Amino acid sequence: MMVPIRSVLSFGVALMAAAAVAAGEAPAGRVQVMAHGGAREQAPENTAAALERSIADGVDCVAVDVRSSRDGRHVLMHDANLEPTTDGLGPVDGRTLAELKSLDAGSKFARRYAGEKVPSLEEVLTLAKGRVRLDLDCRQVNAAQLVQAVLDAGMESQVVVSADPAVLKAVRAAAGGDRLALVPKWKPADGLDAFSDLKPEAVEVDADDVTPDPTPAIHDRGVKDHA
């Protein structure tokens, strides 16, 4: 019996080599499914509930957005401000982790999710371990703390880190950063050698920029791409 995949928000060839040793890795060349923010059409995005729905749906990878709190802890939140998804006001980095954890991150999505919490990065790493791969889309992070959290969780084989080049350079330079797979966001204007010093596992390319011209050249440099 076919089971509908409710949480599919984007399709692509998930060419992330660092995740190859994770349990349930698909055969090379198979189209894989990534859910951005979790099953955000079924549960509040970037919450434990959304991740659990994605896992239940059998997705290959969940992309989550990571930001820092005022006291330097990492939480999942797409927007810089709290209003879009919580009952809080103001910027995410204006609140401590404890204050963020006191907010309701579910009621704006649906009343049945009232009381859903803003998850910390550590909580999400624990939830996902051995169950689903994660793409950490770093919006505002402390690179050294991010690397340490992933290593402490033993999740380096299930995680890729996506961000702008400056953030990824800091991640790579952090202690243990050479153990993480990096996926910079690439635009044609960046040129084909823009990320050679990062030694990325893949580059993220907007669908509109995926053309026959740069793709083979990117592959020739030993770098995979995903849209």
C-alpha positions in Angstrom: 0.0 0.0 0.0 1.3 3.4 -0.9 1.6 5.8 2.0 1.2 9.5 1.1 4.2 11.7 2.0 2.6 14.6 3.7 5.8 16.5 4.5 7.4 16.8 1.1 8.1 20.4 0.6 11.0 20.2 -1.8 12.4 17.4 -4.0 16.0 17.2 -5.2 18.9 14.9 -5.5 20.2 15.1 -2.0 23.9 14.8 -2.8 25.3 15.0 0.7 28.3 12.7 1.1 28.9 13.1 4.8 25.5 11.5 5.5 26.4 8.4 3.6 27.2 6.3 6.7 23.9 7.2 8.4 21.3 4.4 8.8 19.0 4.0 5.9 21.2 5.8 3.3 19.6 5.5 -0.1 21.5 4.0 -3.1 23.6 6.5 -5.1 21.5 8.3 -7.6 18.2 7.7 -6.0 16.1 10.9 -5.6 15.7 11.7 -2.0 13.2 13.8 -0.1 14.0 16.7 2.1 11.4 18.5 4.3 12.2 22.1 5.1 11.4 23.0 8.7 9.9 19.5 9.1 6.3 18.7 8.1 5.4 22.3 8.2 2.1 21.9 6.5 1.0 19.4 9.2 2.7 20.9 12.3 4.5 24.1 13.4 7.7 24.4 11.4 11.0 23.9 13.2 9.4 22.2 16.2 9.7 18.7 17.6 6.2 18.0 16.4 7.2 18.9 12.8 10.3 16.7 12.9 8.3 13.7 14.3 5.8 14.0 11.5 8.6 14.1 8.9 10.2 11.0 10.4 6.9 9.2 10.4 6.5 10.1 6.7 9.9 8.6 6.0 11.7 11.6 4.6 15.5 11.3 4.1 16.5 14.6 5.6 15.0 17.5 7.5 16.4 21.1 7.0 16.1 23.2 10.1 16.9 26.8 10.7 19.3 27.6 13.6 19.7 30.9 15.5 21.3 32.1 18.7 19.5 33.2 21.8 20.7 36.2 23.8 22.7 33.9 26.1 24.4 32.2 23.2 22.3 29.0 23.0 21.1 27.7 19.7 17.4 27.2 18.9 15.3 26.4 15.8 13.7 29.5 14.3 13.4 30.6 10.7 12.6 34.3 11.2 14.8 36.8 13.1 11.7 37.9 15.0 9.4 35.9 17.2 6.0 37.2 15.9 5.5 34.9 12.9 5.5 31.6 14.7 5.2 32.3 18.5 3.3 34.4 21.0 6.5 36.3 21.7 7.6 39.8 20.5 10.9 41.1 19.2 14.1 39.5 18.0 15.0 35.9 18.8 18.5 37.0 19.9 16.8 39.4 22.4 15.6 36.5 24.6 17.5 33.9 26.7 17.0 30.3 26.1 14.8 30.0 29.1 12.6 32.9 27.9 12.3 31.3 24.4 11.3 28.0 26.0 8.5 29.7 27.8 6.8 30.8 24.6 4.0 29.1 22.8 5.3 28.0 19.4 2.2 26.1 18.3 -1.0 28.0 18.8 -0.5 30.3 15.7 -0.4 27.2 13.6 -3.3 25.4 15.1 -5.0 25.3 18.6 -4.2 21.6 18.9 -0.5 22.5 19.0 -0.9 25.0 21.9 2.1 24.7 24.2 4.5 23.4 21.6 7.9 24.7 22.5 10.8 26.3 20.7 13.4 23.5 20.6 17.0 23.9 21.3 19.6 22.5 18.9 20.7 19.9 21.4 17.1 18.6 21.7 16.7 18.3 18.0 20.0 16.5 17.6 18.9 14.0 20.2 15.5 13.6 18.6 17.0 13.0 15.2 19.9 10.7 16.1 19.6 7.4 14.3 16.3 8.4 12.8 16.7 11.1 10.1 19.5 13.3 8.7 19.6 17.0 9.4 20.6 20.0 7.3 21.4 22.8 9.7 20.6 26.0 7.9 22.6 28.4 10.0 21.0 31.9 10.1 22.9 33.3 13.1 25.2 31.0 15.1 28.3 30.7 17.2 30.4 28.4 15.0 32.5 26.8 17.8 29.4 26.1 19.9 27.5 24.6 17.0 30.4 22.3 16.1 30.7 21.2 19.7 27.0 20.5 20.0 27.0 18.2 16.9 30.1 16.4 18.1 28.8 16.0 21.6 25.6 14.4 20.2 27.6 12.0 18.0 25.7 13.4 15.0 28.6 14.3 12.7 27.7 11.5 10.3 24.0 12.6 10.1 24.4 16.3 9.8 25.4 18.8 7.1 25.8 22.5 7.8 24.5 25.0 5.3 25.2 28.7 5.5 26.9 31.6 3.8 30.6 31.2 3.1 31.8 33.4 6.0 29.8 31.3 8.5 31.1 28.1 7.1 34.7 29.3 7.2 34.2 29.8 10.9 32.7 26.4 11.3 35.6 24.8 9.4 38.1 26.7 11.5 36.5 25.6 14.8 37.9 22.7 16.8 36.4 19.6 15.2 35.0 21.6 12.3 36.9 19.4 9.9 34.6 16.5 10.9 31.5 18.2 9.6 30.1 18.3 6.0 29.6 21.9 4.7 27.2 23.0 2.1 27.7 26.6 1.0 25.0 28.4 -1.0 26.3 29.1 -4.5 25.3 31.7 -7.0 26.8 31.9 -10.6 28.3 35.3 -9.7 30.5 33.6 -7.1 32.5 31.7 -9.7 33.4 28.1 -9.8 36.3 28.3 -7.4 34.6 30.4 -4.7 34.5 27.6 -2.1 37.7 25.6 -2.8 39.2 26.5 0.6 36.1 25.1 2.3 36.4 21.7 0.7 32.5 21.4 0.7 30.7 18.2 0.4 28.1 19.9 -1.8 26.9 23.3 -2.9 23.3 24.5 -2.6 22.1 26.0 -5.9 18.8 27.7 -6.4 16.6 25.9 -8.9 16.7 28.8 -11.3 20.5 28.6 -11.4 20.7 24.9 -12.2 21.8 24.9 -15.8 23.9 22.6 -18.0 26.8 25.1 -17.9 28.1 25.2 -14.3 26.8 21.8 -13.1 29.4 19.6 -14.8 32.2 22.0 -13.9 31.1 21.8 -10.2 31.1 18.0 -10.4 34.6 18.1 -12.0 35.9 19.7 -8.8 34.7 16.8 -6.8 31.8 18.8 -5.3 28.2 17.6 -5.5 25.2 20.0 -5.9 21.6 20.0 -4.7 18.8 22.3 -5.5 
